[in-house]
Amino acid sequence: MKKLLTLTAMFLIHFLVFAQKEYKTFHKNGNIKEIGNRTESGYRIGEWKTHYEDGQLESIGNFKDLHTESSPNDNRVGIWKFYFKNGQLRAKGKYDKKGRFAGKWKWYHDNGKLSVFWKHRKGEISGISKRYHRNGNLKETGKYKNDKQTGEWKYYDENGKLEKVGKYNKNGKKTGKWEYYHHNGEVEMMYNTFYENGKEIKE
C-alpha cells in the first residue's frame, strides 16, 4: 500500500512539473523582460520575474492558477517584491490566496527611505497608516477602514512640524473642526476650518 501511494505521489509530481512550460518574453534589446512557467492552459504558475530593459530585476513573486469558468485569472500569491530601476526596493508585501493585498505592505522612496506603511484586510487598507517624506520624516498618520480614511489624522511638513490635524467620518470625508498651522520662522499661526461631509462650512 505504501509503495502504491509513493508511486502515485511521484507520478503526480512528475505530471505537474512536466505539465508546466517555461515562458519568456524579451525587450527590444534582447534582454529578458519576464520569465516564469505557464500551465498547458496558458496560466502563469510558480515563481515569476520581470526585468527592466537593462536587466535590472523589477519584480519577483509567485502565481497560482486559480481560474474558473466565471473567473479566468492567475493570481499573485504569497510574498512579492518590487524594485526601482536603480535596484532599490520599491515595495514588499503579501497577497492572499485570492490575489488580494493582505497584511502589512511597505512602499519605499527610490533613495531607500520608507514611503508608506499600510495594513490590508481582504484587499482593503484597514488599520494604522503612515506616510513619510523622502528625508525619512513622518508626513501623515491616521487610520483606514475599508479603504477609507477615518478618525483623527495628522499631517507634517518635511521638517517634522505639524501642518494640520482633523477627522474623517465613516465615509472618508472631512468632518468637524480642522486645525491648520503656518510656520513663519519662530512664529506659529493657527486657524480653524469646519467641515461637514467633506465640504467646508462657511461661517
Secondary structure, 3 states (H helix, E strand, C coil): CHHHHHHHHHHHHHHHHHCCEEEEEECCCCCEEEEEEECCCCCEEEEEEEECCCCCEEEEEEEEECCCCCCCCEEEEEEEEEECCCCCEEEEEEECCCCCEEEEEEEECCCCCEEEEEEEECCEECEEEEEECCCCCEEEEEEEECCEEEEEEEEECCCCCEEEEEEECCCCCEEEEEEEEEEECCEEEEEEEEEECCEECCC
